[in-house]
Amino acid sequence: MKRGFYLIMAAQFFSSLADNALFIAAIALIQQLEGPDWMTPMIKWSFALAYVLLAAFVGAFADSFPKGKVMFATNAVKIIGCLLMFGHASLGLAPTHQVYTVCAAYALVGIGAAAYSPAKYGIITELLPPEQLVKGNSWIEGLTVVSIILGVVLGGALISPTVSAWLLSLEANVLGPRLQTPAEAAIMAIALIYLVAAFFNLLIPSTGVTYPRQQRNPVKLLTTFSCFVATLWRDKLGQISLAVTTLFWGAGATLQLIVIEWGRVQLDLPLNQASILMGVASIGTILGAVLAGKVPLRHALAVLPMGVVMGLVVMLMPLAYEPWFVYTLLIAIGALGGFFVVPMNALLQHRGHVLLSAGHSIAVQNFNEQLNILLMVAIYSIMLGMEMHINTIIIIFGTLVAGLMLLIMAWNRHNHRKHPELDQVIGSRAHGTALRHD
């Protein structure tokens, strides 16, 4: 791997670490302000909304400048959102309205993340040849999952009584009496992590890859983006990998919220301890991602059955009470998810690179994945609003994942029956063929 690849990994690690720690801190802040129960999933929903609304524009933005600089600028947007959350009480709003400021601040972090993602993933296709994409994605996904583990655990630790008391006393010497709550102390510490990510972003070298001058007319960008979406969904390999990654990320975001609620209801855990459960599941995802790194790109579609198994294993959660069973189950769920999503992600990036451009293909991917997150998190919120028991929600969730994966597998078999030569185009070194055709 090239030196630039490791700098990308470092920048991604610290930026993602801060994103996930801030998610836990935001939930703690909403609980501190006594916000309504539905506001917790709304935090995740507001973050995902930026990906959907900006999808038509962030690909062109990422392809207009060196991607290291794009990552630096968008990480700066995350810092602004973090600081806005820290200053939620400085706007003179009543506590009942301050929760909306917290939600808006995390939405701003989502804007930064939405623009950050096409640059982060797009630069991988610029640095690595097709045969190294699975390995490269395995590293990136594995490290991202490590950052998720450490991020949610760090977020839980920062709001715990012991650590927060130490932070408040330490930061009081610098900022004075401004810091008053554990959530505020945690948010200020997280802002420093974003600064570390910014440092690594500045070190990322230019890949030398340039693209044609990007369109800036919003209407034309929307029209063009809709064509890009249609292009990937029409591609017989792109549509399968896009369907799988779309389902996985929607399910993963919902599962994060489910695990927090499940920990509270079934295991009687506070937020800082329930966040550790999310980290335990992510340990399994690392193991799955590492194993997936040994899967050749040409055989990526062979891992599809693991998605069905994951959905079935999720349905065992209502039976778990003992710690050993809880941890084993969450690690297994994470491992199955990591093993099947990494090859699918690599295949999708490969087809996107062949058909479109690095930035635009990742923007299409993010649009579909985040749109599904909006849908699945909204459904979860509605089920909570209907006061459904969390174990009932888990059974519905697992059944949905397993059933949809079976449909995707049938879809893939149908494609291969009609086009037996499909696997032969995997590994092509072509680039932007659909753009040249248009």
KEKE-203216 format. One record per residue (C-alpha): x negated, y, z negated; residue number from 1; residue in three letters. Coordinates in steps of 0.1 Angstrom, whole numbers, plus 5000, padded with zeros to 4 digits. Example, Ala and Ser with C-alpha at 12.3 -4.5 7.8 and 13.67 -1.06 7.14 Angstrom:
2
xx_yy_zz_num_residuo
4877_4955_4922_1_ALA
4863_4989_4929_2_SER
end
This chain:
438
xx_yy_zz_num_residuo
5000_5000_5000_1_MET
4988_5035_5007_2_LYS
4980_5060_4980_3_ARG
5009_5082_4989_4_GLY
5033_5053_4982_5_PHE
5021_5051_4945_6_TYR
5026_5088_4941_7_LEU
5061_5084_4954_8_ILE
5067_5057_4929_9_MET
5054_5078_4900_10_ALA
5076_5108_4910_11_ALA
5106_5086_4915_12_GLN
5100_5069_4881_13_PHE
5099_5101_4861_14_PHE
5128_5118_4879_15_SER
5150_5087_4876_16_SER
5140_5083_4839_17_LEU
5152_5118_4832_18_ALA
5184_5113_4852_19_ASP
5194_5083_4831_20_ASN
5183_5097_4798_21_ALA
5203_5128_4805_22_LEU
5234_5107_4812_23_PHE
5233_5093_4777_24_ILE
5226_5128_4762_25_ALA
5255_5142_4782_26_ALA
5279_5116_4768_27_ILE
5266_5123_4733_28_ALA
5271_5160_4738_29_LEU
5307_5154_4750_30_ILE
5314_5133_4719_31_GLN
5299_5160_4697_32_GLN
5323_5185_4713_33_LEU
5351_5160_4708_34_GLU
5359_5159_4745_35_GLY
5387_5135_4758_36_PRO
5378_5098_4764_37_ASP
5383_5102_4802_38_TRP
5355_5127_4803_39_MET
5328_5100_4799_40_THR
5335_5084_4833_41_PRO
5341_5119_4847_42_MET
5304_5126_4840_43_ILE
5294_5097_4863_44_LYS
5321_5108_4888_45_TRP
5309_5144_4890_46_SER
5273_5131_4897_47_PHE
5284_5109_4925_48_ALA
5307_5135_4941_49_LEU
5276_5156_4952_50_ALA
5264_5126_4973_51_TYR
5297_5124_4992_52_VAL
5302_5162_4997_53_LEU
5266_5168_5008_54_LEU
5260_5136_5028_55_ALA
5263_5154_5062_56_ALA
5237_5180_5053_57_PHE
5210_5164_5031_58_VAL
5197_5141_5059_59_GLY
5190_5170_5081_60_ALA
5174_5189_5052_61_PHE
5152_5159_5044_62_ALA
5140_5156_5080_63_ASP
5133_5194_5084_64_SER
5104_5195_5059_65_PHE
5077_5173_5046_66_PRO
5095_5149_5022_67_LYS
5071_5155_4993_68_GLY
5081_5192_4993_69_LYS
5118_5183_4996_70_VAL
5114_5160_4965_71_MET
5098_5188_4946_72_PHE
5125_5214_4955_73_ALA
5154_5190_4947_74_THR
5137_5180_4914_75_ASN
5137_5217_4905_76_ALA
5175_5217_4910_77_VAL
5178_5189_4885_78_LYS
5157_5209_4860_79_ILE
5182_5239_4864_80_ILE
5211_5215_4857_81_GLY
5194_5201_4827_82_CYS
5188_5236_4813_83_LEU
5224_5246_4820_84_LEU
5235_5217_4800_85_MET
5212_5227_4772_86_PHE
5227_5262_4772_87_GLY
5263_5250_4773_88_HIS
5272_5270_4742_89_ALA
5255_5303_4754_90_SER
5283_5311_4779_91_LEU
5307_5321_4751_92_GLY
5333_5294_4759_93_LEU
5354_5277_4734_94_ALA
5342_5241_4724_95_PRO
5372_5226_4743_96_THR
5359_5243_4775_97_HIS
5322_5237_4769_98_GLN
5327_5200_4778_99_VAL
5335_5212_4813_100_TYR
5302_5232_4814_101_THR
5284_5199_4804_102_VAL
5302_5181_4833_103_CYS
5294_5209_4857_104_ALA
5257_5208_4846_105_ALA
5254_5171_4853_106_TYR
5271_5177_4886_107_ALA
5243_5201_4895_108_LEU
5218_5174_4886_109_VAL
5238_5152_4910_110_GLY
5233_5178_4937_111_ILE
5196_5176_4932_112_GLY
5197_5138_4932_113_ALA
5218_5137_4964_114_ALA
5192_5158_4983_115_ALA
5163_5140_4966_116_TYR
5174_5105_4977_117_SER
5170_5108_5015_118_PRO
5135_5122_5011_119_ALA
5126_5095_4986_120_LYS
5137_5065_5006_121_TYR
5131_5081_5040_122_GLY
5094_5086_5033_123_ILE
5090_5049_5026_124_ILE
5100_5041_5062_125_THR
5074_5067_5074_126_GLU
5046_5052_5053_127_LEU
5052_5014_5057_128_LEU
5056_4991_5087_129_PRO
5088_4970_5090_130_PRO
5071_4939_5076_131_GLU
5063_4957_5044_132_GLN
5097_4973_5038_133_LEU
5110_4945_5016_134_VAL
5079_4945_4995_135_LYS
5079_4983_4993_136_GLY
5116_4983_4984_137_ASN
5110_4956_4958_138_SER
5084_4980_4942_139_TRP
5106_5010_4944_140_ILE
5138_4992_4933_141_GLU
5119_4974_4905_142_GLY
5104_5007_4893_143_LEU
5137_5025_4896_144_THR
5153_4998_4874_145_VAL
5124_5001_4849_146_VAL
5132_5038_4848_147_SER
5169_5030_4842_148_ILE
5160_5007_4814_149_ILE
5136_5032_4798_150_LEU
5160_5061_4806_151_GLY
5190_5047_4789_152_VAL
5170_5034_4760_153_VAL
5151_5067_4757_154_LEU
5184_5086_4759_155_GLY
5198_5064_4731_156_GLY
5166_5068_4711_157_ALA
5165_5106_4715_158_LEU
5200_5109_4700_159_ILE
5194_5084_4672_160_SER
5193_5100_4637_161_PRO
5156_5093_4631_162_THR
5142_5105_4664_163_VAL
5165_5135_4667_164_SER
5156_5147_4632_165_ALA
5119_5146_4642_166_TRP
5126_5164_4675_167_LEU
5146_5191_4658_168_LEU
5119_5198_4634_169_SER
5092_5197_4660_170_LEU
5110_5218_4686_171_GLU
5121_5243_4659_172_ALA
5085_5254_4656_173_ASN
5085_5263_4693_174_VAL
5120_5275_4700_175_LEU
5131_5286_4666_176_GLY
5165_5279_4652_177_PRO
5181_5276_4687_178_ARG
5182_5238_4685_179_LEU
5210_5226_4662_180_GLN
5221_5192_4674_181_THR
5205_5159_4684_182_PRO
5219_5162_4719_183_ALA
5203_5196_4724_184_GLU
5170_5183_4712_185_ALA
5172_5153_4735_186_ALA
5181_5175_4765_187_ILE
5151_5198_4760_188_MET
5128_5167_4758_189_ALA
5143_5154_4790_190_ILE
5136_5187_4808_191_ALA
5099_5181_4801_192_LEU
5101_5147_4819_193_ILE
5115_5164_4850_194_TYR
5084_5187_4849_195_LEU
5062_5156_4850_196_VAL
5081_5144_4880_197_ALA
5076_5177_4897_198_ALA
5038_5174_4891_199_PHE
5037_5141_4910_200_PHE
5059_5155_4938_201_ASN
5033_5182_4944_202_LEU
5006_5155_4949_203_LEU
5025_5135_4976_204_ILE
5007_5139_5009_205_PRO
5024_5147_5042_206_SER
5029_5116_5063_207_THR
5025_5135_5096_208_GLY
5059_5123_5109_209_VAL
5079_5150_5125_210_THR
5115_5150_5138_211_TYR
5132_5172_5164_212_PRO
5145_5205_5151_213_ARG
5175_5197_5130_214_GLN
5210_5211_5135_215_GLN
5221_5238_5111_216_ARG
5257_5245_5122_217_ASN
5279_5230_5095_218_PRO
5306_5219_5119_219_VAL
5282_5202_5142_220_LYS
5264_5186_5113_221_LEU
5297_5171_5101_222_LEU
5305_5159_5136_223_THR
5271_5144_5141_224_THR
5271_5128_5107_225_PHE
5304_5111_5114_226_SER
5288_5096_5145_227_CYS
5258_5084_5124_228_PHE
5282_5067_5100_229_VAL
5300_5051_5129_230_ALA
5267_5040_5144_231_THR
5256_5021_5113_232_LEU
5290_5005_5107_233_TRP
5292_4994_5144_234_ARG
5258_4977_5142_235_ASP
5263_4940_5134_236_LYS
5234_4939_5109_237_LEU
5239_4974_5096_238_GLY
5275_4969_5087_239_GLN
5268_4938_5066_240_ILE
5239_4953_5046_241_SER
5259_4986_5043_242_LEU
5289_4968_5030_243_ALA
5268_4949_5004_244_VAL
5248_4979_4991_245_THR
5280_5000_4990_246_THR
5297_4973_4969_247_LEU
5267_4968_4947_248_PHE
5261_5005_4937_249_TRP
5298_5011_4931_250_GLY
5300_4980_4909_251_ALA
5267_4989_4892_252_GLY
5279_5024_4882_253_ALA
5312_5010_4869_254_THR
5294_4983_4850_255_LEU
5273_5009_4832_256_GLN
5305_5024_4818_257_LEU
5320_4990_4811_258_ILE
5290_4979_4791_259_VAL
5292_5010_4769_260_ILE
5329_5005_4762_261_GLU
5325_4968_4758_262_TRP
5297_4973_4733_263_GLY
5319_4997_4714_264_ARG
5351_4976_4714_265_VAL
5338_4940_4713_266_GLN
5304_4944_4696_267_LEU
5312_4974_4674_268_ASP
5281_4993_4686_269_LEU
5275_5031_4685_270_PRO
5264_5049_4717_271_LEU
5227_5048_4710_272_ASN
5228_5010_4705_273_GLN
5253_5004_4734_274_ALA
5229_5022_4757_275_SER
5203_4995_4749_276_ILE
5227_4969_4764_277_LEU
5224_4987_4797_278_MET
5187_4985_4794_279_GLY
5189_4948_4787_280_VAL
5208_4942_4819_281_ALA
5183_4962_4838_282_SER
5155_4939_4826_283_ILE
5172_4912_4846_284_GLY
5174_4935_4876_285_THR
5136_4939_4875_286_ILE
5131_4901_4875_287_LEU
5155_4897_4904_288_GLY
5139_4926_4923_289_ALA
5104_4911_4918_290_VAL
5116_4877_4931_291_LEU
5134_4894_4960_292_ALA
5100_4908_4971_293_GLY
5091_4873_4983_294_LYS
5121_4872_5006_295_VAL
5110_4880_5042_296_PRO
5130_4907_5059_297_LEU
5141_4882_5086_298_ARG
5158_4861_5059_299_HIS
5174_4889_5040_300_ALA
5210_4877_5047_301_LEU
5203_4844_5030_302_ALA
5207_4861_4995_303_VAL
5244_4870_5001_304_LEU
5258_4841_4979_305_PRO
5240_4857_4948_306_MET
5266_4885_4949_307_GLY
5294_4860_4945_308_VAL
5276_4843_4916_309_VAL
5271_4877_4899_310_MET
5308_4885_4900_311_GLY
5316_4851_4884_312_LEU
5290_4855_4857_313_VAL
5303_4890_4848_314_VAL
5336_4873_4838_315_MET
5318_4855_4810_316_LEU
5313_4887_4791_317_MET
5346_4885_4771_318_PRO
5332_4852_4756_319_LEU
5300_4868_4744_320_ALA
5297_4878_4707_321_TYR
5264_4863_4695_322_GLU
5233_4885_4703_323_PRO
5215_4857_4721_324_TRP
5245_4851_4744_325_PHE
5250_4888_4750_326_VAL
5214_4894_4760_327_TYR
5211_4863_4781_328_THR
5243_4871_4800_329_LEU
5233_4907_4807_330_LEU
5198_4896_4819_331_ILE
5214_4870_4842_332_ALA
5239_4896_4856_333_ILE
5210_4920_4863_334_GLY
5188_4894_4878_335_ALA
5214_4882_4903_336_LEU
5222_4918_4913_337_GLY
5185_4927_4918_338_GLY
5178_4896_4938_339_PHE
5205_4902_4963_340_PHE
5205_4940_4967_341_VAL
5168_4945_4974_342_VAL
5167_4925_5006_343_PRO
5200_4941_5017_344_MET
5186_4975_5009_345_ASN
5155_4968_5030_346_ALA
5175_4955_5059_347_LEU
5198_4985_5059_348_LEU
5168_5009_5058_349_GLN
5152_4990_5086_350_HIS
5184_4992_5108_351_ARG
5189_5028_5099_352_GLY
5153_5036_5109_353_HIS
5157_5017_5142_354_VAL
5190_5033_5151_355_LEU
5188_5068_5135_356_LEU
5161_5087_5115_357_SER
5148_5082_5080_358_ALA
5167_5111_5064_359_GLY
5200_5106_5083_360_HIS
5201_5068_5077_361_SER
5196_5072_5039_362_ILE
5223_5100_5039_363_ALA
5247_5076_5055_364_VAL
5239_5049_5030_365_GLN
5243_5073_5001_366_ASN
5276_5086_5014_367_PHE
5291_5051_5015_368_ASN
5276_5040_4982_369_GLU
5286_5071_4963_370_GLN
5321_5072_4979_371_LEU
5326_5037_4965_372_ASN
5313_5048_4931_373_ILE
5339_5076_4931_374_LEU
5366_5050_4940_375_LEU
5356_5023_4915_376_MET
5349_5047_4886_377_VAL
5383_5064_4893_378_ALA
5400_5030_4891_379_ILE
5382_5022_4859_380_TYR
5393_5056_4844_381_SER
5429_5049_4854_382_ILE
5427_5015_4837_383_MET
5414_5031_4806_384_LEU
5442_5057_4808_385_GLY
5467_5028_4810_386_MET
5451_5015_4777_387_GLU
5441_4982_4793_388_MET
5418_4961_4771_389_HIS
5381_4962_4781_390_ILE
5380_4924_4785_391_ASN
5410_4925_4809_392_THR
5391_4952_4829_393_ILE
5360_4929_4830_394_ILE
5380_4900_4844_395_ILE
5395_4922_4871_396_ILE
5361_4937_4879_397_PHE
5343_4903_4882_398_GLY
5371_4889_4904_399_THR
5369_4919_4927_400_LEU
5331_4917_4931_401_VAL
5331_4879_4938_402_ALA
5361_4882_4962_403_GLY
5347_4910_4982_404_LEU
5313_4893_4985_405_MET
5331_4862_4999_406_LEU
5348_4884_5025_407_LEU
5314_4899_5035_408_ILE
5299_4865_5039_409_MET
5327_4854_5062_410_ALA
5322_4886_5081_411_TRP
5285_4879_5085_412_ASN
5292_4843_5098_413_ARG
5317_4857_5123_414_HIS
5291_4882_5136_415_ASN
5265_4855_5140_416_HIS
5289_4832_5158_417_ARG
5296_4859_5184_418_LYS
5260_4872_5185_419_HIS
5236_4842_5178_420_PRO
5206_4865_5187_421_GLU
5212_4889_5158_422_LEU
5183_4877_5136_423_ASP
5158_4882_5164_424_GLN
5161_4920_5164_425_VAL
5151_4921_5127_426_ILE
5116_4936_5125_427_GLY
5119_4957_5156_428_SER
5095_4987_5156_429_ARG
5118_5009_5176_430_ALA
5129_5042_5161_431_HIS
5159_5064_5166_432_GLY
5173_5044_5195_433_THR
5209_5056_5190_434_ALA
5197_5092_5189_435_LEU
5179_5088_5222_436_ARG
5209_5071_5237_437_HIS
5232_5100_5226_438_ASP
end
